[in-house]
Amino acid sequence: MTGASYTGFGDKALPFLKALGFHQNREWFHDNKAIFEEHLNEPRGRLIDDLAARLAERRIPLTCARKTSTFRINRDVRFAKEKHPYNTHVSAVVTRSGAKKDQGLLYVHVSPDDSFLAVGFYAMEPDELRAFREAIVARKAQFDEALKPLLGLGFAFDREDSLKRTPRGFETVDEPELVDLLRLRHLTLSRRFGPDRLKGTALLEDLVELAEAAQPMLSFGWRVTDPVRAARDELSH
C-alpha cells in the first residue's frame, strides 16, 4: 500500500485489458505486468482504500479491502470450458465484512467494452432466494419503496439469467411486475458507465453515491436472508 489517494485509473488501463484479450499468454503478461500494476491494479487498490474510508465516515455498514475485496486477473480454469488464463477486466466487491462471499453487495467491473456498477444479492442459496421471493410478495410496497433511490440513479434489474416460468410455489401470483421479479435468479441491479468515469475521482464518488442509495434495498434483503442463514448454520453445528 502506498498511502496515496485515488486519482483515477491510468491512461493505459483499458488499452492493456483490450490487448490482453488478444495476448492470452503468460509471456506477454509478464512483459507488460508493470503496466497492469501502474494503470490498473494500484489505482484499483487506492479506490478500495479511499472507498472504505468514505463509507466508514458516513457510517454505512459496508466495507472493502485490497486483499479480500478484489478479484485476481488470473482466471480459475479448472472447471471452465474457456481456458484462457487471464480475465480481460478488473473488479471488486463491497460487502458488510469486505469478504467476497457475503450477501448484499456492491460490485464494480472495469473492462474495455462493458464497465458497470451493480448492487444487490447474487447467487443466493435456494432457501435464501425463496425467503426473499416470499418477502417481496408479502411486502411488495415496501420493496418498491426500497428500490426507489436505486431506480432514481438509473439502475435496473439484471434479467439475463431469468427463469422462463414462475418458480414453484408462486404459481398463483398473476401481477406481471411481481411475476417478473419472482423469475429473477439474482436480485441485482446494474448500471453501465463509460471510460470518462475512470478519470479523476468520478468512480469513487459514484460508488459512495451508490452505497448510500442502496441501503434501503440491502437492508430489506438482510432482514430476510440473515435469519435464514443463521438457522441453516445452527442446524449444521
Protein Blocks (a to p, Z undefined) as FASTA:
>chain_A
ZZiacebjafklmmmmmmmmmmgcfklmmmmmmmmmmmmmmmmmmmmmmmmmmmmmnopa
bdddfklmpccfbdcfklgfblcfbdcbdcddddfkopaklghiadddddfklgcddedj
ehiafklmmmmmmmmmmmmmlmmmmmmmmmmnopacdfklgcfbdcehilmpmbfklmmm
mmpmbdcddddddfklmgcjllmmmmmmmmmmmmmmmmmmmmmmmmmmmmmmmmmZZ
